Protein backbone atom coordinates (compact mmCIF):
# COMPACT_ATOMS: atom_id res chain seq x y z
CA UNK A 1 0.00 0.00 0.00
CA UNK A 2 2.70 2.53 0.95
CA UNK A 3 4.93 1.72 -2.01
CA UNK A 4 2.02 2.27 -4.39
CA UNK A 5 1.22 5.57 -2.67
CA UNK A 6 4.86 6.67 -3.00
CA UNK A 7 5.03 5.64 -6.66
CA UNK A 8 1.64 7.08 -7.63
CA UNK A 9 2.52 10.44 -6.07
CA UNK A 10 6.15 10.51 -7.20
CA UNK A 11 7.36 10.98 -3.65
CA UNK A 12 11.13 11.01 -3.34
CA UNK A 13 13.50 10.95 -0.41
CA UNK A 14 16.24 13.05 -1.94
CA UNK A 15 18.17 15.44 0.24
CA UNK A 16 16.11 18.55 0.83
CA UNK A 17 12.82 16.60 0.42
CA UNK A 18 13.19 13.87 3.01
CA UNK A 19 11.51 15.61 5.92
CA UNK A 20 8.39 16.69 4.06
CA UNK A 21 8.18 13.40 2.14
CA UNK A 22 8.43 11.43 5.37
CA UNK A 23 5.75 13.54 7.08
CA UNK A 24 3.38 13.04 4.13
CA UNK A 25 4.04 9.31 4.08
CA UNK A 26 3.61 8.93 7.86
CA UNK A 27 0.38 10.94 7.91
CA UNK A 28 -1.03 8.79 5.12
CA UNK A 29 0.12 5.58 6.83
CA UNK A 30 -1.44 6.62 10.13
CA UNK A 31 -4.70 7.52 8.39
CA UNK A 32 -4.75 4.04 6.88
CA UNK A 33 -4.16 2.41 10.27
CA UNK A 34 -0.57 1.27 9.75
CA UNK A 35 1.69 0.97 12.74
CA UNK A 36 5.24 2.30 12.67
CA UNK A 37 6.49 -1.29 12.60
CA UNK A 38 4.30 -2.17 9.60
CA UNK A 39 5.37 0.97 7.73
CA UNK A 40 9.04 0.21 8.31
CA UNK A 41 8.45 -3.39 7.25
CA UNK A 42 6.88 -2.27 3.97
CA UNK A 43 9.85 0.02 3.38
CA UNK A 44 12.53 -2.42 4.50
CA UNK A 45 14.28 -2.48 1.12
CA UNK A 46 14.37 1.31 0.91
CA UNK A 47 15.56 1.61 4.52
CA UNK A 48 18.36 -0.87 3.86
CA UNK A 49 19.61 1.22 0.97
CA UNK A 50 19.16 4.54 2.82
CA UNK A 51 19.05 4.24 6.62
CA UNK A 52 18.04 7.90 6.90
CA UNK A 53 14.50 6.95 5.84
CA UNK A 54 14.15 4.64 8.84
CA UNK A 55 15.67 7.25 11.12
CA UNK A 56 13.19 9.87 9.88
CA UNK A 57 10.26 7.51 10.44
CA UNK A 58 11.47 6.92 14.00
CA UNK A 59 12.03 10.63 14.63
CA UNK A 60 8.78 11.91 13.10
CA UNK A 61 6.21 9.18 13.92
CA UNK A 62 5.12 10.59 17.31
CA UNK A 63 5.30 14.16 16.00
CA UNK A 64 2.83 13.33 13.22
CA UNK A 65 0.63 11.45 15.67
CA UNK A 66 0.63 14.30 18.21
CA UNK A 67 -0.24 16.83 15.51
CA UNK A 68 -3.00 14.63 14.04
CA UNK A 69 -1.52 14.61 10.53
CA UNK A 70 -3.75 11.66 9.68
CA UNK A 71 -6.81 13.95 9.74
CA UNK A 72 -5.67 15.66 6.53
CA UNK A 73 -6.29 12.47 4.56
CA UNK A 74 -10.04 12.68 5.22
CA UNK A 75 -10.31 16.15 3.71
CA UNK A 76 -11.28 16.88 0.10
CA UNK A 77 -8.02 18.76 -0.53
CA UNK A 78 -6.05 15.57 0.14
CA UNK A 79 -7.78 13.91 -2.81
CA UNK A 80 -7.01 16.94 -4.96
CA UNK A 81 -3.31 16.86 -4.11
CA UNK A 82 -2.58 13.14 -3.92
CA UNK A 83 -3.60 9.87 -5.55
CA UNK A 84 -4.88 7.27 -3.08
Secondary structure, 3 states (H helix, E strand, C coil): CHHHHHHHCCCCCCCCCHHHHHHHHHHHHHHCCCCHHHHHHHCHHHHHHCHHHHHHHHHHHHHHHHCCHHHHHHCHHHHHHCCC
